[in-house]
Amino acid sequence: MLVRKRRSAWKVWPVLGSSFFIYPALAQTVNVPAGLPPTVNATYQEVGMGGWTPPTSSTTQQISGSGSVVSTTTSNGSGTDALQSMYSQSWGYAAAQNASALGVNPDALAATCVVESGCQNVYTANSNSSITGAFQMSNGTYNEALQKALASNPSLASSITNTGVSGQQDPATQAVAAAQYLKDAATTLQNSGISNPTALDARGYYNFGPHAGVQLAQADENASMASVLSNMSSDQLSKNGISPGETVGQWKANVSSKMGSAATSPILSS
């Protein structure tokens, strides 16, 4: 819906010699609620899914009397930049709703898909690995987490396309498993003394598994990644984007730059 300020009328004033001078109309402001989304998303609340509110933002354009754009200003709502990236996908709102149904903050889920795939549904055709999808999960981890999520909240079954491995290629379905895995990470980190784990805190768990995840979250920032992940070869570290001599602090800074403001988002919904 476009909301326009009322345009002022043309003002006509007589001047000497029976001539007239016409003053042009003043500029008008056009407000576009939530901006112009790249994808139209129709979202319906599922029974039993719990409360959920989409983000709010607005874009204002200053238009001259001739119709040209003078300036554009956008104000963001409560969502992070990662969340906006996920919402730009046709499945983004459904993924956020599924995460909320499990008590997981959609911002943390979005931070994960941004780092893993840029929130793109990437199909990995690799005979040596089953890791695939927007949240880059292996078949084993995906199946285990999905079944755990459905046991925790059976109503989620109505929002997924397939309970088998084929559901991996549906990002909204894979989001259920990814959200559960993040929830498991938060619980493990809390039990290890981190009271309110963030998306950044859980990155090691999601990327390298529970044991390494706890070690990374607790490690001194000056420690080398190689020393913390001592069970990984230099080749494995390289394939995970970790350079020789890189410290934990440097690794966290690189992850934070990809996650944006969502890096500090808590995993668990309050």
C-alpha positions in Angstrom: 0.0 0.0 0.0 1.4 3.4 -1.0 0.8 6.3 1.4 1.2 9.7 -0.3 1.1 13.1 1.3 -1.5 15.3 -0.3 0.0 17.2 -3.2 -0.4 20.9 -3.0 -2.5 22.6 -5.7 -1.0 24.7 -8.5 -0.9 28.4 -7.4 -1.8 30.9 -10.1 -1.2 34.6 -9.4 -2.0 37.6 -11.7 0.9 39.9 -12.4 1.2 43.2 -14.3 0.2 43.2 -17.9 -2.4 40.5 -17.5 0.3 37.8 -17.4 0.2 34.9 -15.1 3.0 33.1 -13.2 2.4 29.4 -12.2 4.2 28.1 -9.2 5.1 24.4 -9.5 3.7 21.8 -7.1 5.7 21.0 -4.0 7.6 17.7 -3.8 5.7 14.7 -2.5 6.7 11.9 -0.2 6.0 8.2 -1.0 6.2 5.7 1.9 6.6 2.1 0.9 6.0 -0.1 4.0 8.7 -2.8 4.4 10.3 -1.7 1.1 9.8 -3.5 -2.2 10.6 -7.2 -1.4 12.4 -9.3 -4.1 9.9 -12.1 -3.4 6.3 -12.0 -2.4 5.7 -14.2 0.5 2.2 -15.2 1.6 2.4 -16.5 5.2 -0.3 -18.3 7.1 -0.2 -19.1 10.8 -0.1 -22.9 11.4 -2.2 -24.3 14.2 0.0 -24.9 17.2 3.0 -23.0 15.8 2.9 -20.3 18.5 3.3 -16.6 18.1 5.4 -15.0 15.5 5.8 -11.5 14.2 7.5 -10.6 10.8 10.0 -7.7 10.8 9.0 -4.2 10.1 10.9 -1.6 8.1 10.0 1.3 5.8 11.4 3.0 2.8 10.7 6.7 2.1 11.3 8.3 -1.3 11.3 12.0 -1.9 9.8 12.7 -5.3 10.2 16.0 -7.2 7.3 17.7 -9.0 8.6 16.2 -12.3 8.4 12.7 -10.9 12.1 12.0 -10.4 13.5 10.6 -7.2 15.3 13.1 -5.1 16.4 10.8 -2.2 15.6 7.4 -0.7 15.8 6.6 3.0 15.3 3.2 4.6 14.7 2.5 8.3 15.1 -1.0 9.5 12.8 -2.8 11.9 13.8 -5.2 14.6 15.3 -7.9 12.3 19.0 -8.3 11.7 20.7 -8.0 8.3 21.0 -11.8 8.2 17.3 -12.2 8.9 16.5 -9.8 6.1 18.7 -12.0 3.8 16.7 -15.1 4.8 13.4 -13.3 4.4 14.3 -12.4 0.8 14.0 -16.1 0.0 10.6 -17.6 -0.9 11.0 -20.0 2.1 12.4 -17.5 4.6 9.3 -16.7 6.5 8.4 -20.4 6.9 11.9 -21.2 8.1 11.7 -18.5 10.7 8.3 -19.7 11.9 9.6 -23.2 12.2 12.5 -22.0 14.3 10.2 -20.0 16.6 8.1 -23.1 17.1 11.1 -24.8 18.6 12.1 -21.9 20.8 15.0 -20.9 18.6 15.6 -17.2 17.6 15.1 -16.8 13.8 18.0 -14.3 13.8 20.4 -17.1 14.9 19.0 -19.4 12.3 19.4 -16.8 9.6 23.0 -16.1 10.7 23.7 -19.8 10.2 22.3 -20.0 6.7 24.1 -16.8 5.7 27.5 -18.3 6.7 26.7 -21.8 5.3 25.3 -20.8 1.9 24.4 -17.2 1.6 20.8 -18.5 2.3 20.9 -20.2 -1.1 19.5 -23.7 -1.5 22.8 -25.2 -2.6 22.8 -28.8 -3.9 26.1 -30.6 -3.3 26.8 -33.4 -5.7 29.7 -35.0 -4.0 30.0 -38.8 -3.7 32.2 -38.3 -0.6 29.8 -36.1 1.3 26.0 -35.8 1.8 26.2 -32.2 3.1 23.7 -30.1 1.1 21.0 -27.5 1.2 20.7 -23.9 2.5 21.9 -25.0 6.0 24.5 -27.4 4.7 23.7 -30.4 6.8 24.8 -34.0 6.3 22.1 -36.7 5.9 22.9 -38.2 9.3 22.8 -35.0 11.3 19.7 -33.8 9.4 17.7 -37.0 10.1 18.7 -37.1 13.8 17.9 -33.5 14.4 14.7 -33.6 12.4 13.3 -36.6 14.3 14.3 -34.9 17.6 12.5 -31.7 16.6 9.3 -33.6 15.6 9.3 -35.4 18.9 9.6 -32.1 20.7 6.9 -30.4 18.7 4.7 -32.8 16.7 2.7 -30.0 15.1 5.8 -29.2 12.9 5.0 -32.3 10.9 2.3 -30.4 9.0 4.8 -27.7 7.9 7.5 -30.0 6.3 7.5 -31.6 2.9 9.0 -35.0 3.7 10.3 -36.7 6.8 12.9 -38.6 4.8 16.3 -37.5 3.4 14.5 -35.9 0.3 13.3 -33.1 2.7 16.9 -31.9 2.8 16.3 -30.1 -0.5 13.4 -28.1 0.9 15.0 -25.2 3.0 12.0 -24.7 5.2 12.1 -28.4 6.1 15.8 -28.4 6.6 15.4 -25.3 8.8 13.6 -27.5 11.3 16.6 -29.7 11.7 19.0 -26.8 11.6 17.1 -25.0 14.4 17.0 -28.1 16.5 20.8 -28.6 16.0 21.3 -24.9 17.2 19.1 -25.6 20.1 21.2 -28.6 21.0 24.3 -26.4 20.7 22.8 -23.8 23.1 21.9 -26.5 25.6 25.4 -28.0 25.5 27.1 -24.6 25.8 24.9 -23.7 28.7 25.9 -26.9 30.5 29.5 -25.8 29.9 29.1 -22.5 31.6 28.0 -20.2 28.8 24.7 -18.8 30.1 23.2 -17.2 27.0 24.9 -18.7 23.9 24.8 -16.5 20.8 24.9 -17.4 17.1 28.7 -16.8 17.2 29.1 -19.0 20.3 27.4 -21.9 18.5 29.3 -21.6 15.2 32.0 -24.0 16.3 29.5 -26.6 17.4 27.5 -26.3 14.1 30.7 -26.4 12.0 33.0 -28.8 13.9 30.7 -30.8 16.2 29.9 -30.7 20.0 33.4 -31.3 21.5 35.2 -28.8 19.3 32.3 -26.4 19.6 32.6 -26.2 23.3 36.4 -25.9 23.1 36.2 -23.0 20.6 33.6 -21.2 22.6 35.8 -21.3 25.7 39.2 -20.9 24.1 41.5 -17.9 24.6 41.2 -15.6 21.6 45.0 -15.6 21.2 45.1 -19.4 20.9 45.7 -20.8 17.4 42.8 -22.6 15.7 45.2 -25.4 14.9 45.8 -26.0 18.6 42.1 -25.9 19.5 41.2 -28.2 16.6 44.2 -30.5 17.1 42.3 -33.5 15.7 42.1 -31.8 12.3 44.8 -31.9 9.7 46.1 -28.7 8.0 44.2 -29.8 4.8 41.0 -30.1 6.8 41.5 -26.7 8.4 42.2 -25.2 5.0 39.0 -26.7 3.5 37.2 -25.0 6.4 38.6 -21.6 5.5 41.1 -21.5 8.3 44.5 -20.2 7.4 47.9 -21.3 9.0 48.5 -19.4 12.2 45.0 -18.1 12.4 43.9 -17.4 16.0 40.5 -18.0 17.6 40.0 -14.3 17.8 40.7 -13.8 14.1 38.4 -16.7 13.3 35.6 -15.2 15.4 36.1 -11.9 13.7 35.8 -13.5 10.3 32.6 -15.3 11.3 31.1 -12.1 12.8 31.7 -10.2 9.6 29.7 -12.7 7.7 26.9 -12.9 10.2 26.7 -9.2 10.7 24.6 -8.0 13.6 23.1 -11.5 14.0 26.4 -12.7 15.4 25.4 -11.5 18.9 21.8 -12.8 18.7 21.0 -15.3 21.4 20.1 -18.8 20.1 17.2 -19.4 22.4 14.0 -17.2 22.2 13.3 -15.4 25.4 
